[in-house]
Amino acid sequence: MKKTFTVLLLFTFLVSFSQETINFENTTFKEVLAKAKREKKLVFMDAYASWCGPCKMMEKNIFPLPAIKEYYNANFINSHFDMEKGEGRDIALKYGIRSYPSYLFLNGDGEVVMTNYGYMDEKDFLAIAKEANNPLFAQGSLKAIFEKGESDPAFLLNMMRQYSQTDYELAKKVSERYFKVKKDQGLTRDDIGLLLYFLKSPNDPNYQVFKDKKANIVKEMSEDIYNQFDVNIKISKVMENSLDQNSGIINDDYFYKNAIPLVGKADAETALNRMKVIYYPTVGNFKEYENAALIYYKNADDFNPEELLKAAWIFSEHVDNKTSLRKAEEWAEKSVMKSENTENTYILAKLYTKLGKKENAKIYAEMSKSLAEQQGKDATAATQLLQNLK
């Protein structure tokens, strides 16, 4: 009798322990999908790696919480796979999983209906589950649901995000329906970001939304930035066609010929130089970048110190012309005057070094090193610069 009681107690303990977290299926991915289809539920997948600290913290701190395990166990077929072992490798490849932890909500056909990433607290982790648990997502393919005319804003918003990187044209069509649904409502900051992301031409249906919602958008980003976007939208095709794909050089003559009639000479010149300072560093053409930056940032007071500091850093790395470096020196000094930090003091020290101002360089290199050490940051670059200045 005592032995039977002990076995029963052990069994009760094991059952109790097994329910202390989300109930993850211990089967293959194919079987998980089949079960989800049978039960008309979504799959929740915890995509992790054995070395991932935040993954372990989620498993220890969040998955066992009563509200979490209750909601996930009741509403999803739960699975977790190590993305670097066994079947997990194929899953990571199939869904393009590169960061951990990743959370995928899938329908029974294996189609992603929602994703999220990283360590989350209880509130946020429960919120994404409730967002994913939209009955629409379990009805089948998102594309099929969309083609049937679905106009639920939450559904459309999620679909836009899911397809923005994998099927831009589809996501763009979804965005057009989304903003049509929201025509009589205010736009949030996130809405405006999506509107601008999918807006490439004045011929796009969303361009009318951009114009109609000007007052709403200006409240979030200022009229100057709104006007910059408007110019870029109007000449986006001209920008695209002005880049010679063979040489990697932007054709100024073609650009001006086609852009000036659309936006005027002043806006065309500003847009061209803005295009150059964005494009040329990405292809390593620092001579063209130098020329464009000197024109674009001529009136430094028109730009925020962070943007000027980025330009100063590129000059400190890739430019040797003393006249150009003196302009970069001014840009870095504006950033330092606003607030000294490890990065801007180091960049200023580098520029002083290239300009032969050794004593000033030492002062700011020391400052960069000291700030880095105080904040627990890497001081290697500043230390090396100081050694070179001896």
Secondary structure, 3 states (H helix, E strand, C coil): CHHHHHHHHHHHHHHHHHCCCCCECCCCHHHHHHHHHHHCCEEEEEEECCCCHHHHHHHHHHCCCHHHHHHHHHHEEEEEEECCCCHHHHHHHHHCCCCCCEEEEECCCCCEEEEEECCCCHHHHHHHHHHHCCHHHHHCCHHHHHHCCCCCHHHHHHHHHHHCCCCHHHHHHHHHHHHHHCCCCCCCHHHHHHHHHCCCCCCCHHHHHHHHCHHHHHHHHCHHHHHHHHHHHHCHHHHHHHECCCCCCECHHHHHHHHHHHHCHHHHHHHHHHHHHHHHHHCCCHHHHHHHHHHHCCCHHHCCHHHHHHHHHHHHHHCCCHHHHHHHHHHHHHHHHHCCCHHHHHHHHHHHHHCCCHHHHHHHHHHHHHHHHHCCCCCHHHHHHHHHCC
